């Protein structure tokens, strides 16, 4: 991570990360639809994004313009409750009229290598994401990009992961390069357990989350407890 990227990172401490994220998503969608007629968003997994997705059901927007992508996925059966795609579907997507063809789940049930190749091909239809939602792990990971991972610099849009520190070890993740092809990036960071990762990021340590860098800078929504 360059100091320029760190300087362009906006640390936004808020009492309610989900509500602040809802505003950010709504604004990004409205802007993208008004300018380009479509809105491409990358979804994150986890409890905080789930709470956001449940609120998105009530958003006043043209759902026919939305295109859904995923930042990462576990290599599990499609109906496994640990799948990010299943969580997002149950919390939000099943309740909104987004065209099915515009919801792009990662076919991780096919195995990491095959799924990464298929998703990389699908991603060729996207020039840039309008908004990427990401989380921050206690170890500084984001999506399924983990510390010490050998393929963080890979140029493919989606990459196979075989050594995730928590099961399942096999996953598929968007690459750093792919995530950096975003017009806007919004990190959702909650919980006291993230303090060390936030501190490492702000020091300029080499953690995966710090590799995410877009021209306009990124926004990091944090609870106060993450900074204490």
KADA-V543890 format. One record per backbone hydrogen bond with DSSP energy under -0.5 kcal/mol. CO is the residue of the C=O (numbers start at 1). NH is the residue of the N-H. If there is no record, write none. Layout:
# KADA-V543890
CO/NH
CO/NH
This chain:
# KADA-V543890
2/6
3/7
4/8
6/9
8/10
9/11
10/12
10/220
11/13
12/14
12/222
15/17
16/20
17/21
18/22
19/23
20/24
21/25
22/26
23/27
24/28
25/29
26/30
27/31
28/32
29/33
30/34
31/35
32/36
32/37
32/38
33/37
39/41
39/67
40/130
40/131
41/69
42/133
43/71
46/50
47/51
48/52
49/53
50/54
51/55
52/55
52/56
53/57
55/58
56/59
59/61
61/63
62/65
63/66
65/39
67/41
68/104
69/43
71/174
73/172
74/76
77/80
80/83
83/87
84/88
85/89
86/90
87/91
88/92
88/93
89/94
92/95
93/96
96/98
99/102
100/103
102/68
102/104
103/105
106/108
107/110
108/111
111/115
112/116
113/117
114/118
115/119
116/120
117/121
118/122
119/123
121/124
122/125
123/126
125/127
129/183
131/42
131/133
132/186
134/188
137/140
140/209
141/137
142/145
144/146
145/142
146/149
149/152
151/154
152/176
154/177
157/175
159/173
161/171
169/164
170/75
171/161
172/73
173/159
175/179
176/180
178/181
180/182
181/129
184/132
185/219
186/134
187/189
187/221
188/136
189/223
191/194
192/195
194/198
195/199
196/200
197/201
198/202
199/203
200/204
200/205
201/204
205/207
207/210
207/211
208/211
209/212
211/213
214/217
218/10
219/187
219/221
220/12
220/222
221/189
222/14
223/226
224/227
224/228
